[in-house]
Amino acid sequence: MLVSLTYALSAEDSKYSFVPNNWQTLLETVNDTSASLVYDNTNKEGEKYFPFMSSIFTFVLFINLIGLIPYSFTVTSHLVVTFSLSLSIFIGLNIICVKKHGMHMLSLFIPANTSITLAWLLIPIEFVSYVFKPISLGVRLFANLMAGHTLLKVIIGFSWAMLLLEDYLSIAHVVPLLIIVLLFGLELGVAVIQAYVFTVLTCIYLNDSVNLH
């Protein structure tokens, strides 16, 4: 059950109250965070894409967190996975933009109030920047997760080697273990923040697709 039912008796009548458990509280927090991201970065036109954004945030967040479990596999630490995810999102956003605006989508490559002379210089720059959106989106997620896990693995190997020394247990043995705990907390924060950043950037790209400039 998602909620636990508590039965409270009063002097007048019986009353029922629903108290959410920890799992429901976690899911509601994730849902509220996704909703705030969509509403803050898009207007009413983008609210209907809330289930899509919520799915992306939940998917990336839980994959990042699962990667922190010992002997598990961190999917987002592989470039082919993150780039495939970002590319599929980018293609979907372009389909939305073309379906909604048609040829007016080309205004994304021309900044507002730009002269014709300057437009010839800015259009190639805007086009290259637009094409590199899925690349930067996927590489950012991959690089942060890969770097953190690599550092954690190196420190764990060093700490394990220290513990296997034949000398008596000293501060030199304990310090690496404390560093592991701190790095694990840091990796936990990185996992949450990167899921948040990935969703924020997707919302920004969605806003461009729905509302143009």
C-alpha positions as CSV (number, residue, x, y, z in Angstrom):
1,M,0.0,0.0,0.0
2,L,1.2,3.5,-0.8
3,V,-0.4,5.0,2.3
4,S,-0.9,3.7,5.8
5,L,-4.3,4.2,7.3
6,T,-4.4,5.5,10.8
7,Y,-7.6,5.2,12.8
8,A,-8.3,8.0,15.3
9,L,-11.3,7.9,17.6
10,S,-12.6,11.2,18.9
11,A,-15.3,12.0,21.5
12,E,-17.9,12.7,18.7
13,D,-17.2,10.3,15.9
14,S,-14.7,8.2,14.2
15,K,-12.3,9.9,11.7
16,Y,-10.0,8.4,9.2
17,S,-6.7,10.1,8.1
18,F,-4.3,9.1,5.4
19,V,-0.6,9.3,6.3
20,P,1.9,8.9,3.4
21,N,4.7,6.5,3.9
22,N,8.3,7.2,2.9
23,W,8.0,5.7,-0.6
24,Q,5.0,7.9,-1.5
25,T,6.8,11.0,0.0
26,L,9.8,10.2,-2.3
27,L,7.6,9.8,-5.4
28,E,5.7,13.0,-4.6
29,T,8.9,14.9,-4.2
30,V,10.2,13.7,-7.6
31,N,6.8,14.6,-9.1
32,D,6.7,18.1,-7.6
33,T,10.3,18.7,-8.7
34,S,9.5,17.7,-12.3
35,A,6.3,19.9,-12.2
36,S,8.3,22.9,-11.0
37,L,10.9,22.4,-13.8
38,V,8.2,22.4,-16.5
39,Y,6.2,25.3,-15.1
40,D,9.3,27.5,-14.6
41,N,10.9,26.9,-18.0
42,T,7.8,26.7,-20.2
43,N,4.5,28.5,-20.3
44,K,1.0,27.0,-20.5
45,E,1.9,25.6,-23.9
46,G,4.5,23.3,-22.4
47,E,2.4,22.1,-19.4
48,K,1.0,19.2,-21.4
49,Y,4.5,17.8,-21.8
50,F,4.8,17.3,-18.0
51,P,4.4,13.5,-18.1
52,F,7.3,13.4,-20.6
53,M,9.6,15.6,-18.5
54,S,8.7,13.7,-15.3
55,S,9.6,10.4,-17.0
56,I,12.9,11.8,-18.1
57,F,13.8,13.1,-14.7
58,T,12.7,10.0,-12.9
59,F,14.5,7.7,-15.4
60,V,17.9,9.5,-15.3
61,L,17.7,10.0,-11.5
62,F,17.0,6.4,-10.6
63,I,19.6,5.1,-13.1
64,N,22.2,7.4,-11.6
65,L,21.3,6.3,-8.1
66,I,21.3,2.6,-9.0
67,G,24.9,3.1,-10.2
68,L,25.9,3.9,-6.7
69,I,24.9,0.5,-5.4
70,P,28.0,-1.8,-5.1
71,Y,28.5,-4.3,-7.9
72,S,25.8,-2.6,-10.0
73,F,26.2,-1.1,-13.5
74,T,26.1,2.6,-14.1
75,V,24.3,3.0,-17.5
76,T,24.7,6.7,-17.7
77,S,28.5,6.5,-17.5
78,H,28.6,5.2,-21.1
79,L,28.6,7.8,-23.9
80,V,26.6,5.7,-26.3
81,V,23.7,5.5,-23.8
82,T,23.6,9.2,-22.9
83,F,24.1,10.3,-26.5
84,S,21.3,8.0,-27.7
85,L,19.0,9.4,-25.0
86,S,19.8,13.0,-25.8
87,L,19.6,12.4,-29.6
88,S,16.1,10.7,-29.3
89,I,14.9,13.6,-27.2
90,F,16.3,16.2,-29.7
91,I,14.6,14.4,-32.6
92,G,11.3,14.4,-30.7
93,L,11.6,18.1,-29.9
94,N,12.2,18.9,-33.6
95,I,9.2,16.9,-34.6
96,I,7.1,18.9,-32.1
97,C,8.5,22.2,-33.4
98,V,7.9,21.3,-37.1
99,K,4.4,20.0,-36.4
100,K,3.5,23.2,-34.5
101,H,5.3,25.9,-36.5
102,G,6.1,24.5,-39.9
103,M,8.6,26.6,-41.8
104,H,8.5,29.2,-39.1
105,M,10.9,26.9,-37.2
106,L,13.7,28.4,-39.2
107,S,13.4,31.6,-37.1
108,L,15.3,29.7,-34.4
109,F,18.4,30.3,-36.5
110,I,17.8,34.0,-36.9
111,P,18.0,36.1,-33.7
112,A,15.4,38.8,-33.3
113,N,16.0,42.3,-34.7
114,T,18.9,41.1,-36.8
115,S,19.9,42.9,-40.0
116,I,20.1,41.0,-43.2
117,T,23.9,41.6,-43.5
118,L,24.5,40.3,-40.0
119,A,22.1,37.4,-40.5
120,W,24.5,35.8,-43.0
121,L,27.1,35.6,-40.2
122,L,24.8,34.5,-37.4
123,I,22.8,31.8,-39.2
124,P,25.7,29.4,-39.5
125,I,26.7,30.0,-35.9
126,E,23.2,29.5,-34.7
127,F,22.8,26.4,-36.8
128,V,26.0,24.8,-35.5
129,S,25.0,25.7,-31.9
130,Y,21.6,24.1,-32.5
131,V,23.1,20.9,-33.9
132,F,25.4,20.5,-31.0
133,K,22.6,20.6,-28.4
134,P,22.1,16.8,-28.2
135,I,25.9,16.3,-28.2
136,S,26.5,18.7,-25.2
137,L,23.4,17.2,-23.4
138,G,24.7,13.7,-23.6
139,V,28.4,14.4,-23.1
140,R,27.7,16.5,-20.0
141,L,25.8,13.6,-18.3
142,F,28.4,11.0,-19.4
143,A,31.4,13.1,-18.3
144,N,30.2,13.9,-14.9
145,L,29.1,10.4,-14.0
146,M,32.2,8.8,-15.6
147,A,34.6,11.1,-13.8
148,G,33.0,10.6,-10.4
149,H,32.9,6.9,-10.7
150,T,36.5,6.7,-11.9
151,L,37.7,8.8,-9.0
152,L,35.6,6.7,-6.5
153,K,37.1,3.5,-7.9
154,V,40.7,4.8,-7.6
155,I,40.2,5.9,-4.0
156,I,38.5,2.6,-3.1
157,G,41.5,0.6,-4.6
158,F,43.9,2.8,-2.7
159,S,41.9,2.3,0.6
160,W,41.8,-1.4,0.1
161,A,45.5,-1.6,-0.4
162,M,46.0,0.4,2.8
163,L,43.8,-2.0,4.8
164,L,45.8,-5.0,3.5
165,L,49.0,-3.7,5.0
166,E,50.5,-5.9,7.6
167,D,51.1,-3.0,10.0
168,Y,48.7,-2.3,12.8
169,L,45.6,-0.2,12.2
170,S,46.5,3.5,12.3
171,I,45.2,6.9,11.2
172,A,46.7,6.2,7.8
173,H,44.3,3.4,7.4
174,V,41.2,5.3,8.6
175,V,41.7,8.4,6.5
176,P,41.1,6.7,3.1
177,L,37.9,5.2,4.5
178,L,36.7,8.6,5.6
179,I,37.5,10.0,2.1
180,I,35.4,7.2,0.6
181,V,32.4,8.2,2.7
182,L,32.8,11.8,1.7
183,L,33.2,10.9,-2.0
184,F,30.1,8.7,-1.9
185,G,28.1,11.6,-0.5
186,L,29.6,13.8,-3.3
187,E,28.6,11.2,-5.9
188,L,25.1,11.0,-4.5
189,G,24.8,14.8,-4.9
190,V,26.2,14.6,-8.5
191,A,23.7,11.9,-9.4
192,V,20.8,14.1,-8.3
193,I,22.1,17.3,-9.7
194,Q,22.9,15.8,-13.1
195,A,19.4,14.4,-13.4
196,Y,18.1,17.9,-12.5
197,V,20.4,19.6,-15.0
198,F,19.5,17.2,-17.8
199,T,15.8,17.8,-17.2
200,V,16.3,21.6,-17.0
201,L,18.1,21.7,-20.3
202,T,15.5,19.5,-21.9
203,C,12.8,21.9,-20.7
204,I,14.7,24.9,-22.2
205,Y,15.0,23.1,-25.5
206,L,11.3,22.2,-25.3
207,N,10.4,25.9,-24.7
208,D,12.4,26.8,-27.8
209,S,10.5,24.2,-29.8
210,V,7.1,25.2,-28.5
211,N,7.4,29.0,-28.3
212,L,10.4,29.7,-30.7
213,H,12.2,32.9,-29.7
